[in-house]
Amino acid sequence: MPGIELNWPNKDRVLYEIPQRGSQHKPRYYGDEGTPPWPDHRPLLPVSPHGEPDADPNRLIQGDNLVGLQALLDEGMGGKFQCICIDPPYNTGSAFTHYDDGYEHTIWLGMMRDRVKMLYKLLAENGSLWIFIDDNLAHYLKVLCDEVFGRTNFAANVVWRSADSSNNDAKQFSVDHNALLVYAKNEGWLTQRLARTEEANAHYSNPDNDAKGDWFPGNVSSPHPRKNLQYNITSPTGHVINHPPNGWRWSRELVDEKIDTGEIVFSDDGKRLIRKTYLANQKGLPPSTLWDNIEETGHNRQAKYEQKKLFPGVPTAELFGTPKPERVIKRILELATHPGDWVLDSFAGSGTTAAVAYQMGRKWVTLEQGDHARTHCLPRLDKVRQGTAPYKHAAGGGFVFQQVGPPLVEPDPDFGVPRLNPVYVNGQYQKAVCQLTGFTHQPKEAILHGRAGADGGRYCHVAERGLLVTPEYLVSLRETLAALTPAGGQDAPTCVVYATRAAGGLEGGSGGDSVEVVRIPAGFAKKGGRDA
């Protein structure tokens, strides 16, 4: 029997352009006239470094998040992110300064499906996806995510109290919460444990001055009927203690052992067994799916206060309209990550997720299409880096600000056939070709421009645009590879040459045992650095 599936018009197509609310234009899809095919490969272009970014830097990326996510995959970041946390538009029809939040329903579903599929590829095998949403679309979104992740990888529907007070003017119900859908990449994913609270520890005490510290009487009964555990015990006072209906929790031998160690004791009257569960042996607490303590996980009004502190001179109307409080993001990252793990947010908004990840010592990438990538996210992340108000401690290090570049391959305006975008020249051209073919760009190398993997023996060379690659051209390239060949000739390195023109007999063939010549742009379908 086929599984349950959510259908909508054009579900099998990837959205290229989404019309703004109120527009008379229809949505355009990849493959429509005047649009490229999907996937749309575009490089990430540097705008500015901030602080001292490391070799694998934190990133703020401005541009369409769908092609931005594809660019991250092209750069080899698939399977890298331990936690992905997103706060997409809820599609309520509300008018916000920084987000169009009123897409036609099927367009919203298509937009989300395309991005969730990309996020799945970017998640680490033991990673998790957290999505804020409201009741308007939570149930549709869950079915959509079930299709991508599989129903068995649904972890939780967390109810987060997002309002610090109810709406007394509500016509039906005061909506005081958001949903937080949680999915694991694979079965077996576990959250981190939360620190124990005073409330959780309140029922522990030490009435007998046990040297092992506070304890409370734990359960001694078997959860299921077990004949071999149904035996009676005689106490030191001579009382016969009958077994619980299902039997004891342990075998007679193990009970005797626990009595010897003091973990199990008899009551003063000798009529009961008492198991001591020690506080010192307890681990952290599992998280609840009800986050109703606003002191711990914040609320929407608090998020707006945070915005005012970040930008004290900015009029309220110009502040980001739908932020999340830092406290709720902190809780998510506490549960889903360790220091040094990678965190991704592809709907950056005002940059809250990246700001919290930065403060907590996580690595991060965040994407935002709107101008507030520059006006809100960038200054906020700089404040976190420097430890300037309202932040009290400098996160240090650095990050890079990037933009999603134009397509490397575009239709020729005169002939309609694919051509290399003339905006890319010199080193930028080499880097773009490396990125789109799965190689890591080596900017300091004069001949071997890209490498597949940190220690791989497969390289690429990007010939200058328009240059005819001939057998003679390949001589120095083969000499370079020969110099890298280990003694004995085993595991000899190989190289893919990407060229716009190639002499007869070379294109699609071989320039020698160690060299393969691939003509571009047609050859972009063949990824030499890793699988397409």
PyMOL commands that set and color helices and strands:
alter all, ss='L'
color gray80, all
select helices_A, chain A and resi 65-74+105-122+138-149+151-153+198-201+227-229+252-261+279-281+294-297+300-310+316-318+326-336+352-359+372-386+426-437+475-484+522-525
alter helices_A, ss='H'
color red, helices_A
select strands_A, chain A and resi 15-17+28-29+44-51+58-62+81-86+94-95+100-101+123-133+154-161+177-184+215-218+233-234+240-241+264-266+273-278+290-291+342-345+363-368+398-404+409-411+418-420+440-441+450-451+458-462+468-469+494-499+501-502+515-519
alter strands_A, ss='S'
color yellow, strands_A
deselect
rebuild
show_as cartoon
